[in-house]
Amino acid sequence: MRRVLSAIDALSMWSGKAVSILTLLVALVIVYETTVRTFFLRPTVWAAEATVFACGLVYVIGGAWTMLEDKHVRIDLLYSRLSPRGRATINTLSFSFFALYVGVMLWATTAYALDSLQLRETLGTAWDPPIYPIKLALAFSFLLLLLQGIARFIRDLHLALTGRAL
């Protein structure tokens, strides 16, 4: 079981770190666009959309890594005062809401992405890049998030029942 959980953790961390490199790319694209627009009066057609795509990928694919590192935002007026076992119990009880939400989002985004792939959908702008890779990445991000959520649930359930971390 620990090997499976470690593999899920590694996948979440690897994908989050890999996509975080896009943050640097976004900064370079913004500098490039600003430079050519300001000094050479030659704005690009693609920079704004490329920036949105890259930032979107960082945001959605980084979600599983964020969950692994326990960095998601929560309202913790009471939660932070609980013992680790108490927090694990709350997490275990609330997992069904998480699983329902992420499961529905995975199902919907997968259907949406497959339709887009089948049509070879493009954005329809002047640059007109294909949009289906972004939609496939969105579905992949929900799969990663669900896997990481299941791994967390297993660990929390073990801690809630035994009082020992897995």
DOPA-330324 format. One record per residue: x negated, y negated, z negated of N, C-alpha, C in turn; chain; residue in three letters. Coordinates in pm, 1 decimal. Each point is the difference from the previous one (the first is absolute). Example, Ala and Ser with C-alpha at 12.3 -4.5 7.8 and 13.67 -1.06 7.14 Angstrom:
! DOPA-330324
       n_px       n_py       n_pz      ca_px      ca_py      ca_pz       c_px       c_py       c_pz   fido   zafi
    -1319.0      569.0     -780.0       89.0     -119.0        0.0      -90.0     -120.0        0.0      A    ALA
       35.0     -105.0       72.0      -82.0     -119.0       -6.0       77.0     -109.0      -73.0      A    SER
! end
This chain:
! DOPA-330324
       n_px       n_py       n_pz      ca_px      ca_py      ca_pz       c_px       c_py       c_pz   fido   zafi
      -82.3      119.5        0.0       82.3     -119.5        0.0      -86.9     -126.2        0.0      A    MET
     -106.0        4.7      -80.2      -88.5     -117.3       -8.0      -66.6      -29.1      133.8      A    ARG
      -30.0      104.2       75.8      -62.1      -20.7      131.1       96.2      -70.4       95.2      A    ARG
      125.5       39.0       -4.3      100.3      -63.9       85.6       17.0     -146.3      -40.0      A    VAL
       10.2      -25.7     -130.1       14.7     -137.1      -48.1     -122.8      -83.9       35.0      A    LEU
     -116.8       58.9      -12.1     -122.9      -71.0       35.9       -5.4      -28.9      150.0      A    SER
       49.1       92.8       80.9        3.3      -22.0      144.9       94.6     -114.1       35.4      A    ALA
      115.2       -6.0      -65.1       94.8     -109.6       22.9      -63.2     -132.1      -42.9      A    ILE
      -64.9        0.2     -115.2      -67.9     -121.5      -47.4     -107.3      -44.9       99.2      A    ASP
      -77.3       94.8       49.6     -106.5      -33.5       94.8       57.1      -56.8      129.3      A    ALA
      109.7       57.4       48.0       64.6      -50.7      121.4       51.6     -141.9      -21.6      A    LEU
       61.3      -24.4     -114.4       49.9     -134.2      -30.5     -114.6     -100.4       -8.4      A    SER
     -106.4       38.7      -67.9     -113.5      -91.0      -15.3      -68.6      -23.8      134.4      A    MET
      -22.6      105.3       75.0      -67.2      -13.3      129.0       80.3      -87.4       95.1      A    TRP
      130.4       24.6        9.6       82.0      -78.9       92.6        7.6     -145.3      -43.9      A    SER
       11.1      -24.3     -129.6        4.1     -137.1      -49.5     -129.6      -74.4       25.9      A    GLY
     -112.0       65.2      -25.8     -129.3      -64.1       24.5      -24.7      -20.3      148.8      A    LYS
       38.2       98.6       79.3      -21.1      -11.8      144.5       79.1     -116.6       58.3      A    ALA
      124.4      -12.0      -40.7       83.0     -107.1       55.4      -36.1     -135.6      -60.4      A    VAL
      -63.2        0.5     -115.6      -38.0     -127.7      -60.4     -106.2      -72.0       82.9      A    SER
      -70.7       73.7       82.5      -98.2      -61.0       90.1       69.4      -96.2       95.9      A    ILE
      127.0       24.2       26.9       74.7      -90.6       87.4        9.1     -141.3      -57.1      A    LEU
      -11.4      -12.5     -130.5        2.6     -132.7      -61.7     -114.8      -85.1       52.7      A    THR
     -116.6       59.4       12.4     -114.5      -70.9       57.1       25.8      -33.2      146.6      A    LEU
       56.7       94.4       72.8       32.5      -23.3      140.7       98.0     -116.9       14.1      A    LEU
       99.2       -5.0      -86.9       97.8     -109.6        2.3      -70.1     -134.0      -20.9      A    VAL
      -90.0       -5.2      -95.4      -73.2     -123.5      -26.0      -80.4      -41.3      122.9      A    ALA
      -65.3       95.4       65.1      -78.1      -30.9      120.3       88.8      -47.9      114.7      A    LEU
      115.2       62.9       16.4       92.7      -42.3      105.1       50.4     -141.5      -26.0      A    VAL
       30.1      -30.9     -125.4       46.4     -134.9      -34.3     -109.1     -103.2       26.6      A    ILE
     -123.5       31.3      -36.7     -111.4      -91.3       26.5      -18.5      -17.7      150.6      A    VAL
        5.6      109.5       73.8      -14.1       -7.0      145.2      109.8      -86.6       61.5      A    TYR
      124.4       28.7      -36.6      113.6      -75.3       55.5      -11.7     -148.3      -33.6      A    GLU
      -32.7      -31.0     -123.0      -13.2     -139.6      -41.1     -111.6      -69.6       77.2      A    THR
     -109.6       70.4       18.6     -114.5      -57.6       72.0       33.2      -26.9      146.3      A    THR
       53.1       99.9       69.4       27.4      -21.0      143.9      114.2      -98.3       22.2      A    VAL
       95.7       -2.9      -90.9      110.6      -95.6       14.5      -46.2     -141.8      -28.4      A    ARG
      -79.3      -18.7     -103.6      -40.8     -134.1      -42.6     -110.5      -57.8       87.3      A    THR
     -105.1       77.5       24.1     -117.1      -54.3       68.7        2.0       18.7      151.5      A    PHE
       67.2      103.8       48.2       -0.3       26.7      143.6      136.8      -19.2       64.0      A    PHE
      100.0      -34.8      -82.1      136.6      -22.3       47.8       52.3      118.1       81.5      A    LEU
      -32.5      120.4      -47.1       39.2      123.7       67.8       65.7       95.9      -99.4      A    ARG
      121.5      -28.4      -43.3       64.4       91.9      -95.5       22.0      137.9       62.9      A    PRO
       -1.2      101.0      -84.1       21.2      136.9       47.8      148.2       34.7       -7.0      A    THR
       37.1       97.0       77.3      138.2       48.6        0.2       17.1      109.3     -104.9      A    VAL
     -106.3       69.1      -32.5        7.1      121.5      -79.2      -32.8      -15.9     -148.3      A    TRP
      -66.0     -106.2      -38.9      -54.0       -8.9     -136.8      107.7        3.6     -108.5      A    ALA
      106.8      -73.0       17.7      103.9       -4.9     -103.6       63.5      137.4      -21.2      A    ALA
       33.6       67.0      109.9       63.0      131.8      -12.7      -98.2      103.3      -54.9      A    GLU
     -125.0       -5.1       43.1     -100.2       93.4      -50.7      -18.6      -18.5     -149.8      A    ALA
        2.8     -124.1      -45.9      -14.1      -29.0     -142.4      117.0       57.1      -79.3      A    THR
      120.0      -18.5       51.6      119.0       53.1      -68.4       -4.5      152.6       -5.2      A    VAL
      -37.2       63.2      112.0       -8.9      146.4        2.3     -101.6       50.8     -100.4      A    PHE
     -119.2      -58.7       -0.3     -106.2       46.2      -89.3       37.7      -21.5     -146.2      A    ALA
       55.2     -115.9      -31.5       42.0      -25.7     -138.9      111.5       96.0      -41.3      A    CYS
       90.5       27.0       91.3      108.1       95.0      -28.9      -52.9      138.9      -28.5      A    GLY
      -98.6       44.1       77.9      -59.8      131.5      -23.4      -69.1        6.1     -135.6      A    LEU
      -73.0     -104.7      -34.2      -66.1       -3.4     -130.7      104.3       11.2     -110.6      A    VAL
      108.5      -73.2       15.4      104.1       -2.2     -102.8       66.7      136.6      -16.3      A    TYR
       44.0       59.7      110.1       78.9      123.1      -13.6      -86.3      122.7      -25.4      A    VAL
     -112.1       12.3       67.0      -82.5      118.8      -20.0      -73.5       -7.1     -133.3      A    ILE
      -24.8     -119.3      -49.3      -63.9      -14.5     -130.0       89.8       33.2     -117.1      A    GLY
      128.8       22.8       24.4       94.9       27.5     -108.0      -32.3      124.8      -80.7      A    GLY
      -42.0      107.5       66.7      -32.2      123.8      -71.9     -124.2      -18.4      -86.7      A    ALA
      -98.3      -69.9       52.4     -121.0      -27.6      -78.5       33.2      -88.3     -119.6      A    TRP
       88.9      -96.0       22.6       44.5      -86.5     -109.5       68.2       82.5     -108.5      A    THR
       81.6       97.4       40.8       64.9       86.6      -98.6     -103.5       86.1      -72.5      A    MET
      -95.9       51.1       72.6     -105.8       80.4      -61.5      -72.5      -79.5     -108.4      A    LEU
      -28.0     -125.4       27.4      -71.4      -86.0      -94.3       93.1      -64.5     -103.7      A    GLU
      129.4       29.7        6.9      101.9      -54.4      -90.9       -1.0     -153.3       -0.7      A    ASP
        1.1      -58.0      118.9       -7.0     -145.3       14.5      129.0      -62.3       53.1      A    LYS
      104.5       79.6       18.2      127.6      -56.9       44.1       55.7      -91.3     -108.7      A    HIS
       70.2     -100.6       41.7       58.8      -95.7      -93.5      119.5       65.0      -68.6      A    VAL
        9.8      -20.4     -129.6      116.6       49.4      -74.6       31.9      -99.0     -111.3      A    ARG
      121.2        4.3      -42.6       40.5      -81.8     -113.8      -22.1       87.7     -122.9      A    ILE
      -99.0      -36.5      -78.7      -36.6       91.1     -108.1       10.8      -63.8     -138.4      A    ASP
      115.5      -55.7      -27.2       22.7      -54.5     -134.0       -6.9      110.0     -105.5      A    LEU
       55.9      112.6       30.8       -1.9      114.0      -92.7     -100.1      106.9       41.8      A    LEU
      -14.0       18.7      128.6      -82.6      107.0       54.7     -142.8       -5.3      -53.3      A    TYR
      -59.0     -117.9       -2.9     -139.3      -12.5      -43.8      -17.0       31.0     -148.3      A    SER
      106.6       -5.0      -76.0       -7.0       28.0     -143.9       15.0      148.5      -32.3      A    ARG
       38.2       78.4      100.6       18.0      143.4      -21.5     -134.1       71.7       -1.4      A    LEU
        0.2      116.2      -60.3     -119.1       85.8        3.1      -14.7       56.2      141.5      A    SER
     -115.6       54.2       33.3      -14.4       62.3      132.1      105.6      108.1       25.5      A    PRO
       33.1       75.5     -103.5      103.1      103.3       15.7      137.8      -62.4       22.9      A    ARG
       27.9     -109.6      -67.5      126.9      -70.7       20.4        9.8      -57.6      140.7      A    GLY
     -109.9      -57.4       49.6       -1.2      -53.1      137.2       18.6      113.1      100.6      A    ARG
      -63.7      113.1      -27.0       14.7      115.2       89.4      144.9       48.9        1.6      A    ALA
       64.9       -3.7     -114.0      141.1       41.1       -7.2       88.0      -94.5       82.4      A    THR
      -21.9     -130.5      -15.2       76.0      -98.7       78.6      -26.0       20.5      148.7      A    ILE
     -125.4       19.2       36.7      -34.2       23.2      141.3       68.0      125.1       53.8      A    ASN
        3.5      104.9      -81.4       63.3      124.9       41.7      149.5      -18.7       21.1      A    THR
       63.2      -71.9      -91.9      144.3      -23.0       10.8       35.0      -89.7      118.5      A    LEU
      -87.5      -91.9       34.3       30.0      -92.7      110.8      -46.2       52.5      135.8      A    SER
      -67.2      114.9        2.4      -52.0       53.1      125.2      109.3       26.1      102.2      A    PHE
      116.3       44.4      -44.0      106.7       31.9       97.0       40.1     -123.2       81.2      A    SER
        0.0     -117.6      -62.3       31.9     -123.1       73.3     -108.2      -30.6      103.6      A    PHE
     -124.7       14.7      -41.8     -112.8      -19.9       90.8        8.5       97.5      117.2      A    PHE
       19.9      128.1      -30.7        2.1      103.6      103.4      115.0      -22.0       97.1      A    ALA
      115.4      -39.7      -51.1      113.5      -26.5       87.6      -30.9     -116.1       94.1      A    LEU
      -51.0     -108.6      -54.4      -31.0     -117.3       82.0     -106.4       31.8      104.6      A    TYR
     -111.8       56.0      -44.4     -109.7       26.6       92.7       38.9      109.8       99.6      A    VAL
       75.6       98.2      -44.3       45.9      105.3       90.7       89.4      -54.2      110.5      A    GLY
       92.8      -86.1      -35.0       87.4      -60.9      101.1      -81.8      -87.9       94.3      A    VAL
      -93.0      -76.4      -56.2      -84.0      -85.9       84.3      -88.1       83.7       93.0      A    MET
      -52.2      111.5      -48.3      -80.1       88.9       83.6       84.8       56.4      113.8      A    LEU
      117.9       46.3      -33.9       90.3       54.7      102.4       34.3     -106.0      105.1      A    TRP
       39.2     -119.5      -45.2       40.9     -105.7       92.6     -116.1      -49.0       85.5      A    ALA
     -115.1      -23.9      -62.7     -112.7      -52.3       77.6      -54.7      105.2       96.4      A    THR
        7.2      126.3      -36.1      -44.5      105.2       91.5       89.9        5.3      122.6      A    THR
      130.8       -4.3      -21.7       92.9       -0.8      113.9      -22.7     -123.7       87.4      A    ALA
      -15.6     -112.3      -63.8      -23.7     -127.0       68.7     -130.0        5.8       79.8      A    TYR
     -105.2       55.1      -59.6     -130.7        8.2       65.5        2.9       97.7      117.4      A    ALA
       66.9      112.9      -17.1        6.3       97.6      109.2       78.3      -54.3      119.2      A    LEU
      107.9      -73.3      -27.2       73.8      -64.8      109.2      -88.8     -101.0       71.6      A    ASP
      -73.4      -76.8      -76.2      -89.8     -100.4       56.2     -110.4       66.1       83.1      A    SER
      -54.2      109.7      -49.7     -103.8       73.7       72.4       54.4       55.5      130.3      A    LEU
      118.4       56.6       -5.7       60.9       56.6      118.7       22.5     -106.4      108.1      A    GLN
       37.5     -120.1      -41.8       23.4     -110.1       93.9     -127.9      -72.2       39.8      A    LEU
     -110.9       30.5      -71.5     -124.8      -76.4       16.8       29.2     -149.1      -16.0      A    ARG
       71.7      -28.9     -108.8       47.9     -134.7      -27.6     -114.0      -99.6      -15.1      A    GLU
       20.7     -116.7       56.8      -94.4     -110.4      -16.0       71.4     -113.3      -71.9      A    THR
      -76.7     -100.3      -39.7       56.4     -109.0      -77.9       85.4      -95.1       83.0      A    LEU
      -28.6      -11.2      128.2       80.5      -85.9       86.7      -40.7     -146.0       -4.8      A    GLY
     -120.7      -27.6      -45.2      -50.4     -137.1       -4.6      -97.1      -21.2      115.5      A    THR
      -62.2     -115.6        4.5      -96.9      -28.2      106.3     -115.8       99.5       -2.4      A    ALA
      -47.1       36.6     -117.8     -108.1       98.0      -11.1       52.8      140.6       27.4      A    TRP
      119.5       28.6      -50.6       73.6      124.7       21.3      -76.0      126.8      -40.1      A    ASP
      -49.5        5.4     -123.7      -69.6      122.3      -43.1      100.4      110.8      -30.0      A    PRO
      -45.1      124.9        4.8       89.3      109.6      -40.0       30.3      -11.7     -149.6      A    PRO
      124.6       21.8      -35.4       42.0      -12.5     -140.0       12.7      136.9      -68.0      A    ILE
        7.5      106.8       78.7       19.6      131.8      -59.8     -114.9       44.1      -90.9      A    TYR
     -126.6      -37.3       24.1     -102.9       39.2      -97.4       24.0      -60.1     -139.2      A    PRO
       49.7     -122.0       -3.6       28.4      -63.2     -129.1      116.2       71.6      -67.7      A    ILE
      100.8       37.2       77.1      114.1       71.0      -57.9      -40.2      139.0      -48.3      A    LYS
      -88.7       66.5       73.3      -50.6      129.9      -45.9      -80.6      -16.2     -128.7      A    LEU
      -79.5     -106.5       -7.2      -77.6      -26.7     -121.9       91.9      -28.3     -118.2      A    ALA
      112.0      -65.2       24.2       95.8      -26.9     -106.8       57.3      131.4      -54.8      A    LEU
       37.5       90.0       90.1       50.4      131.0      -44.5     -108.7       76.1      -76.1      A    ALA
     -122.9       -4.5       51.1     -113.1       65.3      -66.6      -21.3      -57.9     -139.2      A    PHE
       17.0     -130.6      -13.8      -20.5      -63.5     -130.4      102.0       48.8     -102.1      A    SER
      124.6       22.0       43.2       99.6       52.4      -93.4      -28.0      145.8      -34.9      A    PHE
      -55.7       75.4       93.6      -40.5      136.7      -31.4     -111.0       -0.6     -105.3      A    LEU
     -100.1      -85.3       19.3     -108.0      -12.1      -99.0       54.7      -41.7     -136.5      A    LEU
       89.5      -96.9        0.3       56.8      -48.4     -126.2       79.8      109.6      -69.1      A    LEU
       77.9       77.0       75.7       77.0      109.4      -59.7      -93.2      106.4      -57.8      A    LEU
     -103.0       36.6       73.5      -95.3       98.7      -51.4      -66.3      -48.5     -128.5      A    LEU
      -43.0     -127.1       -1.1      -63.7      -53.5     -120.2       99.5       -7.9     -115.1      A    GLN
      125.8      -32.4       31.8      103.7       -3.5     -103.1       26.1      137.1      -59.4      A    GLY
       -1.2      102.7       84.0       18.0      137.0      -48.8     -117.6       40.7      -88.4      A    ILE
     -121.0      -36.5       42.5     -118.3       31.2      -82.1        9.2      -68.8     -135.6      A    ALA
       43.2     -123.7        1.9       14.8      -72.9     -126.4      108.8       63.1      -86.9      A    ARG
      111.0       39.4       63.0      109.4       64.8      -72.6      -47.8      127.0      -69.3      A    PHE
      -76.4       81.7       71.7      -50.6      125.1      -58.4      -88.3      -30.5     -121.0      A    ILE
      -87.3      -97.7       14.1      -87.0      -37.3     -112.4       81.3      -55.8     -116.9      A    ARG
       96.3      -86.8       31.3       82.2      -59.1     -105.8       85.9      105.5      -69.8      A    ASP
       56.5       90.3       76.6       81.0      106.5      -58.9      -85.3       86.6      -93.4      A    LEU
     -118.6       33.6       43.3      -90.8       78.9      -84.8      -33.3      -74.5     -128.8      A    HIS
      -31.1     -128.9       11.7      -31.3      -78.7     -118.2      121.0      -14.9      -91.2      A    LEU
      117.5      -22.3       57.8      121.4      -16.2      -81.0       34.6      128.4      -75.0      A    ALA
      -22.0      114.4       63.3       36.4      126.1      -63.4     -106.1       51.2      -97.5      A    LEU
     -126.6      -20.8       31.6     -105.4       60.1      -81.4      -75.9     -100.7      -85.5      A    THR
        4.9     -125.9       37.0      -77.1     -100.4      -70.6     -144.5       -6.1       44.5      A    GLY
      -34.0       80.1      103.0     -136.6        2.0       53.2        0.4      -40.2      147.6      A    ARG
     -100.8      -73.3       37.7      -11.8      -41.4      140.4      -41.0      118.3       85.8      A    ALA
       46.1       -2.8      122.5      -34.7      106.5       95.4     -116.0      -43.7       84.6      A    LEU
! end
